[in-house]
Amino acid sequence: MECNYSKNKFFLVLALLNMAATLVKGQGTRVGFYSTSCPLVESIVSSTVQSHLQSDPSLGPAILRMHFHDCFVHGCDASILINGPDTEKTAPPNLGVRGYEVIDDAKAQVEATCPGVVSCADILALAARDAVFLAKGQKWDVPTGRRDGKVSLASDADNLPAFTDSIEELKRKFAAFGLNARDLVTLVGKWLPLFRFPYIPGTRDCAKGPQGLYPSNGKFSL
């Protein structure tokens, strides 16, 4: 697989996953949902993300990962942001997720301008898009109008991709979102050496990977 394809398709697939998840939930999202009720929301979120990334550029991929993990569990409803015991945030796959302070900051600034109007789910979706763009990636129009989830259970995060999953299990999880094996490689390509199938050249130095990778010829067949 060529690196250019992986880089470009990564952002496209995440956008498609984002839209697919919200459409399945029937929330009636559309581009420009806040054009009259909170017209400055996108610029506020963008400037907030930019400020944080200037201090810590590693927050860019962290925010993108947070959005991906949120969308993979019952759609993009910001349920990963809910605090409390046994919430999604406490689930093992989410323990390494970070960047919550960026979303909290953006939410506070949006609330100061448009109190009670913009959902946390939309702020997270916009922040993920801006994080990609500020890292010189692609930019896409984000449909807004999501409603925030009210339920967050750690057990619901069991469907997140895990390094203990077999390739067939990973394919099954992604197929539930209408995504194929190529989308799987694109979305989790950076972490593929952690999964239980052959190493894919170009994703990571194999010497830095974990012990016990299956012997292979260095190829992965899609």
N, C-alpha and C positions, 0 to 999 in steps of 0.2 A: 504494500500500500504506500502510495506516495505521501510525503509529509504535507504537501500543500493541500491535498484533498482532506486530510485529517483536520488540519487547522481550520479550513473554511467550513467544512461540513459540521464541525463541532458546534459552532455558534448557530448554524442554520437548524440543526436538529434540535438543539435546546429550545429555540424559538418555537419550532413546530410542536415539541412536547408541551411547552407552556400553553400554546393555543389549544391544543387537543385536550389537555386536561381541563381547561376552563369550559370549553364547549361541551364536554361530556357532562359537566355539572350543570349545564343549562343556565348559566348566570347572565347571558346576554351581553357579553363583553364586546367592546368596540373601540377602535382607535379614536381618541378625543372624547372619551366619556366625561371627562371633567372640564371640557372646554369652556363651559359657562360657570360651573359651580366652584371650580378651583383651577383657573387657567395657568397658574404659575407652578403647579405641582411638579411637572417634569423638570423645569429649570431648578427648582429647589432641591429635588432629589439629586440631580446631576451635580450641582455645586457642592452638595454635602459629600457625595461619594468622592469627588475629585479632591476635596480637602483632606479626607482620610487617607486616600491613596498616595497623596504627596508625602504624608508622614510615614506610611507603611504600604509600599506597593504590593506586598504579598496579600493584602486584604482583597485585592481584585479577584483572584481565583477562589479565595475563601467565600466571598459573597456569591459567586457563581455556583460553587458547590452547595452552599446553603439553599439556594433556589432550586437546584436539581433535587436535593434530598426532600425539600418541601413538596415539590410537584409529584414526586414518585409515590407519595402517600396520600391517597384520596384527593389528588389534584392540588393546584397552586392556591392554597387557602391560608397560608401563613400559620398553620397549626404547629409548625416547628418552633415558632417564637413563643409559644405559651409556656409559662413557668409553672413549676409544681412537681410533686413527686409522681413518678411513673408517667411522665409526659414524653412526647417524641424526642424532646431535647435530651432526655436522660437515657434514651435507647443506645446500646453499644455502637451501632453504626454512626450515631450523631455526636458521640463524645468528642470527636476531633473537629467538629464544625465550629467555626469562629466567625467573627465579624458582626456579632449581634449589636455591638455598640454603634456601628454605622447605621443600621436600620433604626435603632432607637433614636439616634440623633436626627435622622431624616424625618422620622415620624414627629418628633417634637417640633421641628421647624415647620413642617407642613401644618401641624395642628395650630401653630401660632398664627398662620395665615388663613387657614380654612378649617376651623374646628369642627370635628365630627363629620367630615365629608369623605376623606380618602381612606380606604382600607389599608391595613398593614400588608395584605396580600399584594395589592397593587404597588405599594412602595417597594416591597422586596423584588417584584418583577422588574420594575423600572431600574432599581439599583443594580440588579444583575446585568441588565442590558448596558447600563452606563459603565459598569466595571469592565465589561468586554471592550467597549468602544474606547475608553480611556487607556486601555492597554494596546491600542492600535489594532483592534479587531474590527469585526463587522458591526454595523448598527442596523437595528430593525425597528419597525413600528410595533409598539407593545399595546395590544388591546387591553383596555382597563375596564373597571366595573365589577371586579371580583368582590365577593363577600368573604369576610374573615370566618374561618372555621371556629367553632366553639368547643370542639372535642379534640383532645390530643392524648393519645395513648401510646406508650412505649411499644406495646405489642404490635401496633399497626405499622411500625417501622421494620417489621420482619421481612417485608418484600423488597427492601433496599438491597442493591447488589453488595455481596460480601465476598471477601477473598477466599472464604471456605466453599463458595458455590462452584459447582461443576459448570462446564460450558453449557450443558443442556439446561441447567437450572437458570443460568443467566439469560439464555435465549428465551426461556419461558417468561421470565419476569419482564423482559423488554417487549415481547410479543403482546403482552397484555395492554401495552400502550400503542400498539400498531407499529412498533419499531422492529427492524430486522437485525440480522447479525452484523451487517456493516455499520448500522447505527450504534450498535453495542460497542464495537471496536472504537468508533469515533468518540463516543461519550466517555468511555472509561479507559481509553487507550493508554493514558499516562500510568494507570495503575495495573495494566494487564499482567506484568510479571508477578503481581501478588496473587493472581488467580490461578486456579488449578488447570491451566492448559499451557501449551508451549509458548516460550518467549518470542516476542515479536520485535525484530530489530528496529532500533530507532526510537523506542518508547522509553527505555531506561537502561543504564549500564547493568548488565546481568550480574556482574560481580557484587553489586550493591543490593541485589535482591535477596529474598529470604532463602533459607535452606530448603531443600526438598522439592525444587521444581522438577516437573517431569522431564526426562530426557527427550530431546526432540531434534529435528533437523533444522530448527530455527524458522520454521514456516507455520503459518496458521491458515487453514483453508476456510474460506467463506462459502 
